[in-house]
Amino acid sequence: MVLVHHRGRKSGQEHVTPMMYLPHESDPDIVYVFASKGGRPSTRTGTAI
């Protein structure tokens, strides 16, 4: 797990976002970083079809 520290563009508020990483199989200089909503429910109303 990687904790990415960043600042909001409009608010200027500091945030910390947890993300997962996966090292490349053969090149130690390459690391893939990805994030998801972690199963959190969507804040959108309505149903996607």
Residue, then its C-alpha position, 0 to 999 in steps of 0.5 A: m500500500v502507498l499513501v499519496h499525499h496531495r493538495g486539493r486544487k480549489s480548496g488547498q486542503e491536504h488529502v492522503t489517499p491510500m493506493m495499491y501498487l504492483p511492481h513490474e515482473s522484470d523491471p525493478d524501475i517500473v511500479y504500477v499504482f492504482a486506486s479504487k473506491g474500495g467497494r464504497p457505494s456510489t453517491r450518484t442517484g439512479t440506476a446504471i443500465 
